[in-house]
Amino acid sequence: MSGLNNAQAPKTRPTPSRRIALAASLDIGTSKIACMIARLRPCPANGALRGRSHAAELIGYSQIQSRGVKAGAVVDMAECEQAVRQAVSLAERMAKVRVESVLVSVAGGRPMGQLIEAAADVRGGTVTQADVTRVTSTGMRHATGEGRTVLHALPVGYTLDGVKGIRDARGMVARQFGVDMQVVTADATVVRNLMLVVERCHLNVEAMAASPYLAGLSVLTDDEADLGAAVVEMGAGTTTMAIYSGGRFVHASGFAVGGAHITMDLARGLSVCIADAERIKTLYGTVLTGGSDARELMSVPAGDGQDVPQIVSQATIANIVRHRAEEIFEMVRDRLADSPFAAEPRGQVVLSGGASQLTGLVELATQILGRPVRIGRPLGFGRLPSEAKTASFAVPTGLLVYPQYAQLEHVEPRHTRQLGTGTDGGYFGKVGRWLREGF
């Protein structure tokens, strides 16, 4: 798969600034698949969300149990395809529109961000768009290792003759031009199989983006991004992080431990089936323990074929949940310490994802991370149903915002031509283009 070294996942075109557009998001997670369809309407500037040119008005959505996915990666193509078809069909029925293309999130594949510096001599004395494209392409290729594919290539600053901090170098005079850029990559196999599932549903993949970056677009205000913040997206199979500084997305990281591991711990610790463990986690899951918890008893279904229900204490459940939650936040703490966030002493942490809704998680995260922590919920969306106003919908709502920020990313010209249009060859033609490019 070495041919994938320089591959870039599909990228979308920026949303037209003065036109109404439709967008469909597809979040294929370990525990749920969510599809949202929204009408994007041009809107006046918002003080808290200055980067948004459009307001997203939800017209259709669905949420179903995921199948065929583990740790954010497809493990059963047929099962996952059926689930995706069902989720999209339900959202289409509610919206009364037919979806042809979708924006897709990527949580698996060990997402990793690198800060890359690239420089070259200026041809002609004045920096042109061609110089910017040439240097950023070189930096992106340098960052893409064996078996990895690029999800994002975001310039964060420019250099002219060694002078840093240039915001836009085009038209300026210099002998040498450089760019500092954040390149986020993921395992190419995971990304390609996600794309293949969607294409098998006869849908065009308009763009693919990293889940923590999307969550940040949904739940962060501009001031928080300017001052420095870490978004921790706590899914069922993965926990991923996006670091923002100076209003820009500057780092990404993640690991394959999430809310499903808490469920498995409960199933083992209480000797119940996984479905019952998930219900217990949802209804009684907490990381807070008190003196009276040992005396608060509850009945849980019996396991191993027994008919008599078990009686367990609230403290027993809380201790099982807390042990795994502590492990997750200790891993988050270590990764944040190795990221640019370590240089943001006043930066806060924003939790999103379904697993972030466990009772007491904010207090536990504050204690372990030593920073202010809050739960992030979608901001600036119209007509969201109550169940979609929660932290578990940060990623699919972030996908609806993502096209408004597409102009910030570097896109390889050949990918814009071959992967972004989806106009030739139907299903096999669209899949074949990326597979041919990958081998």
URFEN-V368610 format. One record per residue. SS is DSSP state (A for helix, B for strand, O for the rest). PHI is phi in degrees with one decimal (NA if undefined). D_LAST is the distance of its C-alpha to the last C-alpha in whole Angstrom. Layout:
BEGIN
ss->SS phi->PHI d_last->D_LAST
ss->SS phi->PHI d_last->D_LAST
END
This chain:
BEGIN
ss->O phi->NA d_last->6
ss->A phi->-63.3 d_last->7
ss->A phi->-65.3 d_last->5
ss->A phi->-83.3 d_last->7
ss->A phi->-54.1 d_last->10
ss->A phi->-106.6 d_last->11
ss->O phi->-75.5 d_last->10
ss->B phi->-121.0 d_last->13
ss->O phi->-62.7 d_last->15
ss->O phi->-54.9 d_last->17
ss->O phi->-122.7 d_last->20
ss->O phi->-93.2 d_last->23
ss->O phi->-80.9 d_last->26
ss->O phi->-60.5 d_last->29
ss->O phi->-66.5 d_last->32
ss->O phi->-55.6 d_last->34
ss->O phi->-64.9 d_last->37
ss->O phi->-120.2 d_last->40
ss->O phi->-124.2 d_last->39
ss->O phi->-77.9 d_last->38
ss->B phi->-138.0 d_last->35
ss->B phi->-105.4 d_last->34
ss->B phi->-138.1 d_last->31
ss->B phi->-126.8 d_last->30
ss->B phi->-111.3 d_last->28
ss->B phi->-135.6 d_last->27
ss->B phi->-107.2 d_last->27
ss->B phi->-96.0 d_last->25
ss->O phi->-102.2 d_last->27
ss->O phi->-73.1 d_last->28
ss->O phi->-105.4 d_last->31
ss->B phi->-143.6 d_last->31
ss->B phi->-118.0 d_last->30
ss->B phi->-118.8 d_last->31
ss->B phi->-124.6 d_last->31
ss->B phi->-130.5 d_last->33
ss->B phi->-120.8 d_last->34
ss->B phi->-135.9 d_last->36
ss->B phi->-99.3 d_last->38
ss->B phi->-96.3 d_last->37
ss->B phi->-110.3 d_last->40
ss->B phi->-56.6 d_last->41
ss->O phi->-138.8 d_last->43
ss->O phi->-67.6 d_last->46
ss->O phi->-60.8 d_last->45
ss->O phi->-111.9 d_last->45
ss->O phi->-60.6 d_last->47
ss->O phi->-86.7 d_last->45
ss->O phi->-128.3 d_last->41
ss->O phi->-65.9 d_last->41
ss->O phi->-76.0 d_last->38
ss->O phi->-92.2 d_last->38
ss->O phi->-97.1 d_last->39
ss->B phi->-131.2 d_last->39
ss->B phi->-99.6 d_last->40
ss->B phi->-92.5 d_last->38
ss->B phi->-107.7 d_last->40
ss->B phi->-68.7 d_last->39
ss->B phi->-119.4 d_last->40
ss->B phi->-163.9 d_last->38
ss->B phi->-157.6 d_last->36
ss->B phi->-151.4 d_last->35
ss->B phi->-145.3 d_last->35
ss->B phi->-131.6 d_last->34
ss->B phi->-68.9 d_last->33
ss->O phi->-74.9 d_last->30
ss->O phi->-139.0 d_last->28
ss->O phi->77.6 d_last->25
ss->B phi->-129.0 d_last->24
ss->B phi->-139.3 d_last->25
ss->O phi->52.1 d_last->25
ss->O phi->77.8 d_last->23
ss->B phi->-118.9 d_last->20
ss->B phi->-72.0 d_last->20
ss->O phi->-117.6 d_last->21
ss->O phi->-141.0 d_last->22
ss->A phi->-61.7 d_last->21
ss->A phi->-66.2 d_last->24
ss->A phi->-63.2 d_last->26
ss->A phi->-65.7 d_last->24
ss->A phi->-60.7 d_last->24
ss->A phi->-60.9 d_last->28
ss->A phi->-65.6 d_last->29
ss->A phi->-63.3 d_last->27
ss->A phi->-58.1 d_last->28
ss->A phi->-64.6 d_last->32
ss->A phi->-62.7 d_last->31
ss->A phi->-67.1 d_last->30
ss->A phi->-62.1 d_last->33
ss->A phi->-63.6 d_last->36
ss->A phi->-67.2 d_last->35
ss->A phi->-62.2 d_last->35
ss->A phi->-62.4 d_last->38
ss->A phi->-69.7 d_last->40
ss->A phi->-80.3 d_last->39
ss->O phi->60.8 d_last->39
ss->O phi->-136.2 d_last->36
ss->O phi->-104.4 d_last->33
ss->O phi->-89.0 d_last->30
ss->O phi->-108.4 d_last->27
ss->B phi->-141.6 d_last->25
ss->B phi->-136.0 d_last->25
ss->B phi->-94.9 d_last->24
ss->B phi->-121.3 d_last->23
ss->B phi->-91.3 d_last->23
ss->B phi->-128.2 d_last->21
ss->O phi->-107.4 d_last->23
ss->O phi->-90.7 d_last->21
ss->O phi->78.1 d_last->19
ss->O phi->51.1 d_last->21
ss->O phi->-59.6 d_last->21
ss->B phi->-145.1 d_last->22
ss->B phi->-107.3 d_last->24
ss->B phi->-131.0 d_last->24
ss->B phi->-93.3 d_last->27
ss->B phi->-112.7 d_last->25
ss->B phi->-113.1 d_last->28
ss->B phi->-136.6 d_last->27
ss->B phi->-148.2 d_last->29
ss->B phi->-159.0 d_last->29
ss->B phi->-69.1 d_last->32
ss->O phi->-83.2 d_last->34
ss->O phi->-90.9 d_last->34
ss->O phi->99.9 d_last->37
ss->O phi->89.1 d_last->39
ss->B phi->-118.4 d_last->38
ss->O phi->-71.0 d_last->35
ss->O phi->-114.4 d_last->33
ss->A phi->-61.8 d_last->30
ss->A phi->-63.2 d_last->28
ss->A phi->-64.3 d_last->29
ss->A phi->-61.3 d_last->28
ss->A phi->-63.3 d_last->25
ss->A phi->-63.8 d_last->24
ss->A phi->-72.8 d_last->25
ss->A phi->-66.9 d_last->23
ss->A phi->-63.5 d_last->20
ss->A phi->-63.2 d_last->20
ss->A phi->-64.7 d_last->22
ss->A phi->-65.2 d_last->19
ss->A phi->-64.9 d_last->16
ss->A phi->-65.6 d_last->19
ss->A phi->-84.7 d_last->19
ss->O phi->-91.6 d_last->15
ss->O phi->-87.3 d_last->15
ss->O phi->-59.7 d_last->12
ss->O phi->69.6 d_last->11
ss->B phi->-115.3 d_last->13
ss->B phi->-130.6 d_last->13
ss->B phi->-85.4 d_last->16
ss->B phi->-94.3 d_last->18
ss->B phi->-143.5 d_last->21
ss->B phi->-133.2 d_last->22
ss->B phi->-114.9 d_last->26
ss->B phi->-61.7 d_last->28
ss->B phi->-112.7 d_last->31
ss->B phi->179.1 d_last->33
ss->B phi->-123.2 d_last->33
ss->B phi->-130.1 d_last->35
ss->B phi->-122.1 d_last->37
ss->O phi->51.0 d_last->39
ss->O phi->86.3 d_last->38
ss->B phi->-88.7 d_last->40
ss->B phi->-89.9 d_last->38
ss->B phi->87.7 d_last->39
ss->B phi->-76.3 d_last->38
ss->O phi->-81.9 d_last->37
ss->O phi->-143.6 d_last->36
ss->O phi->-89.1 d_last->36
ss->O phi->-61.6 d_last->35
ss->O phi->88.2 d_last->38
ss->O phi->-93.0 d_last->40
ss->B phi->-94.2 d_last->41
ss->O phi->-167.8 d_last->39
ss->O phi->-89.2 d_last->38
ss->B phi->-130.3 d_last->35
ss->B phi->-120.1 d_last->33
ss->B phi->-133.7 d_last->31
ss->B phi->-137.6 d_last->29
ss->B phi->-102.5 d_last->29
ss->B phi->-138.9 d_last->27
ss->B phi->-95.6 d_last->25
ss->B phi->-114.0 d_last->22
ss->B phi->-106.0 d_last->21
ss->B phi->-121.8 d_last->18
ss->B phi->-146.1 d_last->17
ss->B phi->-58.3 d_last->15
ss->A phi->-62.5 d_last->11
ss->A phi->-63.1 d_last->12
ss->A phi->-63.1 d_last->15
ss->A phi->-64.6 d_last->14
ss->A phi->-65.7 d_last->12
ss->A phi->-70.2 d_last->14
ss->A phi->-60.9 d_last->17
ss->A phi->-63.5 d_last->16
ss->A phi->-63.9 d_last->15
ss->A phi->-59.2 d_last->19
ss->A phi->-65.6 d_last->20
ss->A phi->-64.8 d_last->18
ss->A phi->-66.6 d_last->20
ss->O phi->-87.3 d_last->23
ss->O phi->60.1 d_last->23
ss->O phi->-117.4 d_last->23
ss->B phi->-85.9 d_last->21
ss->B phi->-84.4 d_last->20
ss->B phi->-73.3 d_last->22
ss->B phi->-163.7 d_last->21
ss->B phi->-128.2 d_last->20
ss->B phi->-145.1 d_last->22
ss->B phi->-71.9 d_last->23
ss->A phi->-56.3 d_last->26
ss->A phi->-65.7 d_last->29
ss->A phi->-64.0 d_last->28
ss->A phi->-63.5 d_last->29
ss->A phi->-59.6 d_last->32
ss->A phi->-62.6 d_last->33
ss->A phi->-63.0 d_last->33
ss->A phi->-86.5 d_last->35
ss->A phi->-108.6 d_last->38
ss->O phi->-93.6 d_last->38
ss->O phi->-81.9 d_last->41
ss->A phi->-62.7 d_last->41
ss->A phi->-62.1 d_last->43
ss->A phi->-63.2 d_last->42
ss->A phi->-64.8 d_last->38
ss->A phi->-66.1 d_last->41
ss->A phi->-79.5 d_last->42
ss->O phi->107.9 d_last->39
ss->B phi->-152.7 d_last->38
ss->B phi->-118.3 d_last->36
ss->B phi->-99.2 d_last->35
ss->B phi->-110.5 d_last->34
ss->B phi->-91.1 d_last->32
ss->B phi->-100.6 d_last->33
ss->O phi->-89.8 d_last->31
ss->O phi->-75.7 d_last->32
ss->O phi->-104.6 d_last->29
ss->O phi->-141.5 d_last->28
ss->B phi->-124.2 d_last->30
ss->B phi->-124.2 d_last->28
ss->B phi->-131.4 d_last->30
ss->B phi->-126.5 d_last->30
ss->B phi->-105.9 d_last->33
ss->B phi->-116.2 d_last->34
ss->B phi->-150.7 d_last->37
ss->O phi->59.2 d_last->38
ss->O phi->81.4 d_last->37
ss->B phi->-120.9 d_last->33
ss->B phi->-79.9 d_last->31
ss->B phi->-119.1 d_last->30
ss->B phi->-164.5 d_last->28
ss->B phi->-142.6 d_last->27
ss->B phi->-159.3 d_last->27
ss->B phi->178.6 d_last->27
ss->B phi->-153.3 d_last->27
ss->O phi->-91.9 d_last->27
ss->O phi->-135.5 d_last->31
ss->O phi->-157.4 d_last->33
ss->A phi->-62.5 d_last->35
ss->A phi->-64.1 d_last->34
ss->A phi->-70.9 d_last->35
ss->A phi->-65.0 d_last->39
ss->A phi->-59.5 d_last->39
ss->A phi->-64.4 d_last->38
ss->A phi->-61.8 d_last->40
ss->A phi->-66.3 d_last->43
ss->A phi->-61.7 d_last->42
ss->A phi->-74.2 d_last->43
ss->A phi->-67.7 d_last->46
ss->A phi->-103.4 d_last->48
ss->O phi->55.9 d_last->47
ss->O phi->-124.2 d_last->46
ss->O phi->-73.9 d_last->43
ss->A phi->-63.6 d_last->40
ss->A phi->-62.5 d_last->41
ss->A phi->-68.0 d_last->44
ss->A phi->-63.0 d_last->43
ss->A phi->-64.6 d_last->41
ss->A phi->-65.8 d_last->44
ss->A phi->-62.6 d_last->46
ss->A phi->-62.0 d_last->44
ss->A phi->-66.7 d_last->44
ss->A phi->-84.4 d_last->48
ss->A phi->-122.8 d_last->49
ss->O phi->-65.1 d_last->46
ss->B phi->-154.3 d_last->47
ss->O phi->-107.5 d_last->47
ss->O phi->-93.9 d_last->51
ss->O phi->-126.5 d_last->54
ss->O phi->-136.8 d_last->57
ss->O phi->-63.3 d_last->60
ss->O phi->-87.1 d_last->61
ss->A phi->-62.7 d_last->58
ss->A phi->-66.1 d_last->59
ss->A phi->-94.4 d_last->61
ss->O phi->-87.1 d_last->59
ss->B phi->-102.5 d_last->58
ss->B phi->-145.3 d_last->56
ss->B phi->-94.8 d_last->55
ss->B phi->-123.6 d_last->52
ss->O phi->-58.0 d_last->51
ss->O phi->-76.0 d_last->51
ss->O phi->-110.1 d_last->49
ss->O phi->55.9 d_last->48
ss->O phi->76.9 d_last->50
ss->O phi->-82.7 d_last->53
ss->O phi->-93.1 d_last->55
ss->O phi->-83.0 d_last->57
ss->O phi->-61.0 d_last->55
ss->B phi->-88.5 d_last->55
ss->B phi->-112.0 d_last->57
ss->B phi->-128.0 d_last->55
ss->B phi->-91.0 d_last->56
ss->A phi->-59.3 d_last->54
ss->A phi->-63.4 d_last->54
ss->A phi->-62.3 d_last->52
ss->A phi->-63.8 d_last->49
ss->A phi->-61.9 d_last->49
ss->A phi->-67.0 d_last->49
ss->A phi->-64.2 d_last->45
ss->A phi->-64.8 d_last->44
ss->A phi->-63.8 d_last->45
ss->A phi->-58.9 d_last->44
ss->A phi->-71.6 d_last->40
ss->A phi->-62.2 d_last->40
ss->A phi->-61.2 d_last->42
ss->A phi->-61.0 d_last->39
ss->A phi->-61.5 d_last->36
ss->A phi->-72.7 d_last->38
ss->A phi->-67.5 d_last->39
ss->A phi->-68.4 d_last->35
ss->A phi->-61.7 d_last->35
ss->A phi->-57.5 d_last->38
ss->A phi->-64.9 d_last->36
ss->A phi->-73.1 d_last->33
ss->A phi->-67.3 d_last->35
ss->A phi->-65.9 d_last->37
ss->O phi->-95.9 d_last->34
ss->O phi->-118.1 d_last->33
ss->A phi->-60.7 d_last->35
ss->A phi->-65.5 d_last->37
ss->A phi->-61.9 d_last->39
ss->A phi->-88.6 d_last->40
ss->O phi->-112.5 d_last->41
ss->O phi->-62.4 d_last->44
ss->O phi->-100.5 d_last->46
ss->O phi->-67.5 d_last->42
ss->B phi->-105.2 d_last->42
ss->B phi->-108.0 d_last->40
ss->B phi->-116.9 d_last->39
ss->B phi->-93.7 d_last->38
ss->B phi->-141.0 d_last->36
ss->O phi->94.0 d_last->35
ss->A phi->-60.1 d_last->36
ss->A phi->-70.3 d_last->37
ss->A phi->-74.8 d_last->39
ss->A phi->-90.9 d_last->42
ss->O phi->-63.7 d_last->43
ss->B phi->-60.8 d_last->47
ss->O phi->85.2 d_last->48
ss->A phi->-68.0 d_last->44
ss->A phi->-62.1 d_last->45
ss->A phi->-64.2 d_last->48
ss->A phi->-64.9 d_last->46
ss->A phi->-63.8 d_last->43
ss->A phi->-60.7 d_last->46
ss->A phi->-67.1 d_last->47
ss->A phi->-79.6 d_last->44
ss->A phi->-84.7 d_last->43
ss->O phi->67.7 d_last->46
ss->O phi->-139.9 d_last->45
ss->O phi->-66.5 d_last->46
ss->B phi->-131.5 d_last->44
ss->B phi->-140.7 d_last->44
ss->B phi->-86.9 d_last->42
ss->O phi->-95.0 d_last->40
ss->O phi->-126.7 d_last->40
ss->O phi->-54.1 d_last->39
ss->O phi->-113.7 d_last->41
ss->O phi->76.8 d_last->42
ss->B phi->-113.1 d_last->41
ss->B phi->-97.5 d_last->43
ss->O phi->61.7 d_last->44
ss->O phi->-78.2 d_last->42
ss->O phi->-67.9 d_last->44
ss->A phi->-59.1 d_last->45
ss->A phi->-69.9 d_last->42
ss->A phi->-93.6 d_last->40
ss->A phi->-89.3 d_last->42
ss->O phi->-98.4 d_last->41
ss->A phi->-63.0 d_last->38
ss->A phi->-71.0 d_last->36
ss->A phi->-105.4 d_last->35
ss->A phi->-63.1 d_last->34
ss->A phi->-72.3 d_last->31
ss->A phi->-63.1 d_last->31
ss->A phi->-72.2 d_last->33
ss->A phi->-62.1 d_last->32
ss->A phi->-62.5 d_last->29
ss->A phi->-70.5 d_last->31
ss->A phi->-83.5 d_last->32
ss->A phi->-50.4 d_last->29
ss->A phi->-58.6 d_last->29
ss->A phi->-72.0 d_last->32
ss->A phi->-110.4 d_last->30
ss->A phi->-62.7 d_last->27
ss->A phi->-67.4 d_last->29
ss->A phi->-77.5 d_last->29
ss->B phi->-96.9 d_last->25
ss->O phi->-81.9 d_last->23
ss->O phi->-124.3 d_last->20
ss->O phi->-64.5 d_last->18
ss->A phi->-54.2 d_last->19
ss->A phi->-66.2 d_last->16
ss->A phi->-76.2 d_last->15
ss->A phi->-59.2 d_last->19
ss->A phi->-76.2 d_last->19
ss->A phi->-92.0 d_last->16
ss->O phi->-105.5 d_last->16
ss->O phi->-83.5 d_last->19
ss->O phi->-92.5 d_last->21
ss->O phi->61.8 d_last->20
ss->O phi->-107.3 d_last->22
ss->O phi->-125.6 d_last->20
ss->O phi->87.1 d_last->19
ss->A phi->61.2 d_last->20
ss->A phi->-60.2 d_last->19
ss->A phi->-68.1 d_last->16
ss->A phi->-66.2 d_last->16
ss->A phi->-68.0 d_last->15
ss->A phi->-67.7 d_last->13
ss->A phi->-60.8 d_last->11
ss->A phi->-60.3 d_last->10
ss->A phi->-73.3 d_last->9
ss->A phi->-65.9 d_last->6
ss->A phi->-62.2 d_last->6
ss->A phi->-67.7 d_last->6
ss->A phi->-83.7 d_last->4
ss->O phi->-121.4 d_last->0
END
